[in-house]
Amino acid sequence: MKTLLEWLCGLLCGVALFAIMTLTFIDVGGRKFLSQSITGSLELTELLMVVVIFCALPLVTLRGEHVTFDSLDSFLPESFKRLQNHLVNIICGSAMLALGYLMWHTGLDFESAGETTAQLGIMKYPFIQGMGVLCALCGLVHWSLVGSGTPIGHAAGDTP
């Protein structure tokens, strides 16, 4: 399951990032050499950034690569750090699952209202619901780390 998560999220993230790079290159080249930019390139870039950020979120969580504040860790006993790790994973996992639920329902509202982007008229709801699914997936990853003992901010196998 871990391999599938890494493969799918990594592939989506990489494809979206490559699409942003290509779009930006063509857009800048078109403006520079043809005095013509790509219509809606900003909208497309924004939507692709959503894909990059939210596809990377479960990967960052799985690998323990979140930004952490660990200045006091050397002064804390191991038992407290384990308890803290479990609590943080439970809280973050619950928050991400709740956020995923809310985003899914916001996507349903956007779908029923027919919300689209301003310039290109792309439906917004699939992106919002995708964000919800990826947030929920991130929450599940946090919950799966509760019993693992892997500290937040450290990849499995790293020594804190």
Secondary structure, DSSP 8 states (H G I E B T S, - for coil): -HHHHHHHHHHHHHHHHHHHHHHHHHHHHHHHHSS---TTHHHHHHHHHHHHHHHHHHHHHHHT-S----TTGGGS-HHHHHHHHHHHHHHHHHHHHHHHHHHHHHHHHHHHHT-B-TTT--BSHHHHHHHHHHHHHHHHHHHHTTTT---TTS-TT---
